[in-house]
């Protein structure tokens, strides 16, 4: 099995993002702060070398890290 490039939490955040959850919704759902949610998103964007959340989602789908 290939090791995921995302942490378990980053994957949870992006799985909620693709379901149209807001940063606030994700924070509430995962019982973490909005700042932590933004940090997870930011870290993922950096890991992937992309510029936006949308690009990150596209890359993660291509890499089969998340599924619709």
Secondary structure, 3 states (H helix, E strand, C coil): CCCCCCCHHHHHHHHHHCCCCCHHHHHHHHCCCHHHHHHHHHHHHHHHCCCCHHHHHHHHHHCCCCCC
